[in-house]
Amino acid sequence: MSVTRSACRTIMKAIRVAQFGGAEVMKVEANLTVPKPSEKQILIKVSAAGVNPVDTYIRSGNYAKLPALPYTPGSDVGGVVEDIGSEVSQFKKGDHVFTVRTDTGGYGEYTLADSSLVGVLDDKLSLDQGAAIGVPYFTAYRAVVVLGKAQKGETILVHGASGAVGLACVQIAKAKGLRVIGTAGTQEGLDIVTSIGADAAVNHRGDNYTQSITEACGGSGPNLIIEMLANVNLEKDLQMAAPRGRVLIVGSRGTVEVTPRLTMGKELTVQGVMLMGSTAEEWEQMHAGIREGMSAGWLKPHIGHTYTLEQAPQAHNDIINTKGATGKLILKI
Ligand code: NAP
């Protein structure tokens, strides 16, 4: 995987998608030119790349904003700064960093990212864990703190806590002093959810599991619900939420019929979350929260499975079709 210098360019390998479609459209190409950073960009030698569900939506062509073809997928990497643009002062060659978005794609040996969407990785975390920070932790911070306005002493339900965003929500909410209930669909997932700090874990595939959640809340319901599959759960969320409760929709994969009247008696708020809709001030707030979490030690990404670059199609298949999440999926480059 070492970089080869030819007479006039440096080459690398990366996944390329030449047409939208099934996971098999992702091919490794070994003769790509390593890009050069413009003024505000950073060139990163990638050690590991995070796989997010949105990578699969984009690859299939079924997403609101699509890249020009061909492209390399991937927004989250953990890696080492190789070169910086002329206007970049806050990073230097050799820094260990993570990204929350890349300009040239994370599934490859090198990537370019805008310096505003790069963070320095704390010494306590590995480069693999760096690949698990970007989209999951920033989305979780946006949902729980920026939009959800979590308050110490409140109870939060993380509805789908065993995946990458859910585990991040659990850690952030615990750090903010909330009582945390997380759901998972397997015993392994439930064990991980409690091992990273949730006060209670409930199986979202169990019969009458919402009853267990209400009991775990002491009868009054969660003040804040972070929802990973709204098309399945929104009606249950409206039933469970405490008076003046807030439901934050992070994930949804279809349509659902709900009873609007459920929002009225308890004056509930239902709000969508879109990480890439964040303002510059909100990005700063999220960066600061993530830095604080790394420094204090509560931000600890949990890696579920590791794949090679060549296994990217398998990783895309697994993140959508395999039930029983156990944390973040990464590609080891
Ligand atoms: P992931 O790692 O694949 O996790 C998926 C989670 O959903 C797992 O915890 C899974 O639990 C859970 N789940 C499955 N069936 C469920 C059910 N019936 N009820 C509740 N939870 C259920 O994915 P992720 O990276 O955490 O992302 C989660 C969702 O958020 C995805 O839909 C993704 O597209 C979306 N997302 C949105 C944004 C945004 O800006 N809005 C940003 C990032 C991600 P088990 O596998 O244990 O059943």
Residues whose N, C-alpha, C, O or C-beta is under 5 A from the ligand:
A	BS01	NAP	P53 V54 V135 T139 H159 G160 A161 S162 G163 A164 V165 G166 T183 A184 G185 T186 G189 H204 M228 L229 V232 I249 V250 G251 S252 V273 M274 L275 M276 I319 T322 K323 G324 A325 G327
